[in-house]
């Protein structure tokens, strides 16, 4: 049984947990107007979002060593080519006695 669906489920769950943790962190921080704290909060929020986006992208990206689907071209089908030829018939003394139809195949 392939392990691919389980890895996909694990990655999706990890991405969801990371997104919920990031959203909870940003929602719970109060905005304050004094001493430039809004700028620090905005810088932290942007940095956190960037870090979260990188983490989710790394989790959902396929691994470099993952096997790729390979579809081989079907082998050519060789069929025997057969046809009918007329060949001369000779009697026991080597005299021409007529022709006969013979099936010849490759």
N, C-alpha and C positions, 0 to 999 in steps of 0.2 A: 504494500500500500504506500502510496506517495505521501510525503510529509509536507507537500506544498500547501494544501488547504489549512493545516494547523498553523504553519508559519504565518500565513496571511491573517488568520484570526488573531494570533498573538500580536502581530504588528498593529492591526486595527485597534485592539484593546489598549495597547501601550500608547498609541496616538491619542485615543480618547481620554485616557487618564491624564496624559500630559496637557491636553487642551483644557480639561476641567481644572487641573491644578493651577494653570496659568490664569484662567478666568477668575478663579476664587481669589488668587493673590491680587489681581488688579481691582476686583470689585471691593475688596475689604480695606484697601488703603484709602484713608481720607485725604481729600485735597486741602492743602493749607496754603494760605496766601503770604505768610510772613517769611522773610529772609530767603527768598528765591527757592522755596521748597517745591513749588509747582514745576519749576524747570528740572529739578532733580527727579521728581516723580515722572515727568514726561520722558526724560532720558532713560530712566529705569524701565518704564513701560515699553518704550520702543526697543530697547536692548533685550528685554524679556521676550517680546514678540518675535524678534529676529532669531533669538536663540531657540525658541519653541519651534519656529518654522524650520530651522536647520535640523532640529532633532526629529521632527515628524518626517521631513524629507529623507533623512538618513534611515529611518525605520521602514519607510515604505519603498525605498529604492531596491531593485533586485540585486542580488549578490553577483559579483563578477564571475564566480565559478559555477553559476547555475547552468544546468544543461539546456541547450537550445533545441527546439524541435527541428528535426532533419527529415525531410521528405525526399527519398531517393526516387529518381526517375525510373519508371518500370523498365525492366529489361526488354530488349526487342524480341519479338516472337518470330522465330524462324519456322517457316512452313516448308514442307517439301514441295518442290516444284516438279510436277509430273506432266508429261505430254505423250502424245502418240506419234510414233515415226513409222514410216514404211521402210522395211529392210528387204533386201533381195534374198531369195532362197535358192540354194544350189543343191543339186542331187549328189549322190555318192561319187559320181565321176567328175564333179566340178562343173557340170552344165547348169545354166540358168534355168530355174524351174518356176519363177514368178516372184511375187512379193507377198509379204505378210505384215500386218500391223502389230507393232510391239510397243508396250508401255515403257517409257524411260523416265526415271526419277533421279533427282540429285540427291 
